[in-house]
Amino acid sequence: MNITKILKGVLASAVLLAGSGPLLADNDWPSDIKIGTASQGGSYSIIGSGIASLISDQLGINASAEITGGPVQNVTMVETGDHQIALATLGPAKAAWDGQSTLAPGMEHKNLRALFPMYVTPFQVITLRKSGIETVADLEGKRINFGPATGTGGTYWPLILDTLGVSYSERFSGGSDAAGQLTDGLIDAIAFAGGVPVPFFSQLTVEADVLMFGLIEDERQTVMAEMPVFAPFNIVGGTYQGHDYDQETVGMWNFAITNREMPEDMAYEITKTVLTNHEYMTQVHSVMKDMLADNWEANQVIPYHPGAARYLREAGFEIPDELIGQ
C-alpha cells in the first residue's frame, strides 16, 4: 500500500488542520526541504512522511521525508545543511553536540537547534518463541541485529549489553531486512529502538510465533546509572498481538531538530503547524499522542531554535533564555 496516498487521505480528513489553504512561504524560505528519518519499516519513516505532508499542505513548501541510517546520521546531515530537519533521539543529538558522534567524531554539532518534542523511543527485543530466549541475559553469545548502525538502537543497544556484561555477535540492517533475517534463522534476536508499535514488530506477530521483552528492574537501574539519557518506560500490554503483558524497559525522547540557519519565522510556522495538528499526527502514528508542547522540558541538551521558542512561549510555556540558541 502506498504510504503517500494513505497520508494524503489522513491529511484531508483530519479535523484539526488550521486554515483553509497553504501559507505562502516567505522569500527567504527554501522552496524544498528534506526531513531525515530512518530505515523503511520503522516509525520514523511513517512519522517523517506525515510531517512532510503536513508542512507541504499547510506552508506551501515542498517537504520530503528521506530514508536514512537514523538519528546519528540525521543530526550530522542537519549540521552540515544537507537536510533541513532531522528526527532524532536526544542521546545521539547530545553526543553530536559534544563532538562525540560515532559518524563524525571530533566534530562539534553546534548548529543544531530543537524544534518540538515528539515521543519516547523504548528499547525492546523480539525473538522467535522457539529460540528459548526470554530475557536480556539469554542473549549471551547470540546473533543480534540492532537495526541500522547509525540508528538509536544500533548506537545504544550495544552499549546497553556491554554495560550489562552480555556478549553478542552483532548485525546491522534496516528493520524490514532484520525481520527477514529472524524468520530465516540467520539471527537469533532483534534488539531495536523505535516508537511503539514498531511496524515490522507488528507484522512479525502475524507472520511468526514471536516473543518480546525489555529490561528487568535491576538491568534498568544499571543502564540508567551508566547513561543518564535513558528513563524508565513501560510498553503497555496489548500493544502487540499475542503480548498481553507489560514490558518494562528504558526509553529515550525524540525531538525534531533543525539547523540554526533556518529562518526564524519558518521555524516558528513549522513548530506551530505540527504542534497544533495533534489529531492528524496521532492518525499518522499513535505514538505521536505524546507530541505535546507540554513536553518541551524533556529537552535540556540542545538549544531551541528562536522561532520554535517564540511559538512555545506564545503557547504559555516559560522557555528559559539559556535554552534558546542564537
N, C-alpha and C positions, 0 to 999 in steps of 0.2 A: 504494500500500500504506500502511496506517495505521501511522505510527511509534509511536503509543501502544500498539497491540496487539503490535507487534514487541518493544518494550521490556518489556512485561509478560511476554511469553514468555521473553525472555532472563533477566529477573529471577527467574522461577520456576525456571529450570533452572540458575542459577549455583550452583556448589558451595561457594563461599566465604562466602556470606551468613551473617553472625553472628546467632546467636539463632534462636528459633523463632517470634517474632512481634514486632509493633511495640512499641517502648519508649514508654510513655505520657508525653507531654510535660509538663513542669512547668507550674505555674500561670502563671509569668511568661513562658512562651514564647508567641510569637504562634501562633495556630491555622493561619494561612496565611502562606506566604512566596512571593515572586516571585524568580526567578533570571533575570537579564538575559543573553541570548545574543547573537544577531546575525541576519542575514537567512536566509531559507529557502534550502536548497541548499548551505549551508556546514557546517563541522564543529561549530561552536558550538551550532547548533540541535539537532543529534543528541546531543552530549555533555550539554548542559544538560537535555534531556529525560531522559537516563539518570540524571543526578544527582538530578533531581526525583523520578523514580520510586523511586530507592533511599531517599531521605530520607522520602518518604511511606510506603513499605512498612515501613521499619525504625524510624522515630522517631515515627510517628503524627501527622506534620504534613502538611497539605495543601500540597505544594510544586508550583509550576507554572513551566515554562520559558517565558519571554516573548520573542517576536521583537522585536528592537531594531535600531538602527543600528550596533551593535558596541561595542567596548571604550570608545571615547571617551564615548559616551552612557551606557554601563553604569556607569562609575565615578561619574559625576555623579548618576545615579539612586540609587546606593547612598549617596553622600554626603548627599543630601537625604532619604533614608529612603523613597523611592518603591519601591525594590527592596531586598531584604534580602541578596541575594548577587549578585555580578557575576562573569562570566567576562571576564578582561581580560589583555591583554599588558602587560608591565611598562613599556614605553615610554609609552603613554598614561596609565597609572596614576601614573608618576613625574611626568609633565608636569602632571597634575591636582593632585597633591600640592603641587607648587611654584607653583600658581596660573597655569599656562601652558596650560590646556586650551583647545583651539580652540572648544569648545562653551560653556564658561563662563570666559572669560579674566578673570584677576584674582582668581578665587575659589579660595583655597587649600583643597584637599580633605583637611583634617587629621583627618577622622573615618574615613578608610579604614583597614582592618586586613586583613592577609593571613590566609587560612585554610590552603590547601595548594597545592603545585605540581601542574601538570598535564602540559604538554608544550611543545615548542618549535615555534613557527609559522615555517615557511620562506616566503620570498618568491620567487614564480616567475611566469613569463609563459607564456601559451598563445595561439597564433595558428593560423590556417589555413595548412597547409603551402604552399599555392599562393601565399600572400602574399609569399614570399621573405624574410620577417622571421625571422632566426635568432639574433640577438644583441640585447643592450640597445642597442647603438649603432644598430642598424637601426630602432629605434623613433623615431628623429628625425623630427619633423613628423607623426607618426601619430596616429590617433584611438584613445585608450586608455581602457578602462573600468577603474577602480580598485576596484570593489566599492562598498559603502556609504560615503558621505562621512565618517561618524564611525567607520568600522571601522579596523582596523590597517592594511590595505592602502591605504584611502582617505586615511589620515593620512600614512603613511610612504613609499609609493611615489612620490608627487610630490616629496618631499624627496630620495629616492634619485636620481631622474632629474635634479633641479635640481643636486644635488651632482656628478653626472657630466656636467653640461653638455648634457643631452639635452632638446630642446624637444618639446612634445606638445600635443595638443588633448584635454582631459580630459572624461571622462564618469563618472557615479556611478550605481550601482543595486545591487539585490540580485544575488547570484550567478546564480540561475536566469535572471533578466532579461538579465544580461550575456551569458550563453551564447547566448540567442536573438538578441541584437544581433550577436554574432560570426558566427553561421551565416547570418544575414540580410544580412550585408555592411554593417551600419550602423557598425561599428567595425573597427579593424584588429587589435586585440590586447586581451587582458585581463591586467592586471598585478595579481595577487591575493596575499593572505596568508591562509593557513589550514592547519589540521592536515592532513597527507597520510595517505591520499589524499583530496583535496578532492572531495566527492561529484559536483559538477557538472563538474569536470575529467574524472573517470572516465566520466561519461555522454557527454561530448563525444568521447572516444576511440572510442566506439561509433557515434556519430551522424555524425562528420565526420573528415576526414583532417587531424589537428592536429599541431602541433609545440610542445613545451615546452622552456623553458630558464631558467637562473638568471643569476647574475653570474659573470664570469670573475675570476681571482685578483686582477688589478690593480684591478678595479672593487670587489671585496670589501674590499680593503685601504683604498681611498679612502673607502668608505662607513663602515667601522668606525672609521677615524681621526676622521671628522667626527661620528659618532653612536655613542658607546660602548655604547649599549643593545643593539647588534647583536653577534652572534657568528657564526663560520663554521658552515655547515650543509651537509650533503650529502644530497640526495634519492636514495636508492639505486635503481639501475637495476631495472626490473621492477615498480616501484610502480604504474606506469600501463601499460595495454595499449599495445603498439607503441613503448614507450620503454624499451629495454633498457640504456640508458646512464645513468651517474650524472649528476646535475645539481648542480653546485656553486653555492651561493648564500649568503645570510645568513639568520639566523633570530632570533627573539625569544621569550623564555619567557612562557608563560601561567600565571596563578595564579587561584585562586578568591579573591575579595575580599569582605569584609563591612564593616558599619559598627561602630564601637566600642560602640554601644549594644546590640548583640546580647548576650543573657545569656551569661555565661562558660561555664556548663555546657552550653548549647545549642551554642555554637561548638565546645566540646570534643567533644560527641557527633557533630556533623556531620563534623568533621575525622576522627575515629576511624572513623566508619561508612564514609566514602568511601575512605579510605586502606587500610582492612582488607578492602575488597571489590575488590581489584585485578583479579581474574579477570573479574568481572562488568563492570567498566568497560572492559576491553580487548575484551570482546564487544560492548559498545555502540559502540566505535570503536577500531580497532587502534592509533591514535596514543597512546592512554592507557597504553600499556605503560611510558611514562616517568613516569606518575603514581605516584611513589615518595617516601616520606618522606625518603629519602636526598638528594633534590634540593632540600631546603629552602634550602640555601645559595645557590641561583640567585637568590633574592630578597634583595637588600641595600638596597632602596629604600623599601619600605612596611613599617611595623612589624607584627609578628604580633599577632593577637588573643590575649589572655592564655589563653583557652580552647584555641586551636589550639596555642599554645606549650606548654601543660601536657601535651597529648597527645604532641607531638613529643619532649618531654623524657622522658616515661614510656617512649617507644619507644626511648630510648637516645641521643638527639641533643642536643648541647650548644648550645642556643639562647642566645646572649648576652643579658644583661639589656637592653642598649641597643637590641636589635632587637625588644623586646616592648613594645607600646603599653599605655596605661592605659585 
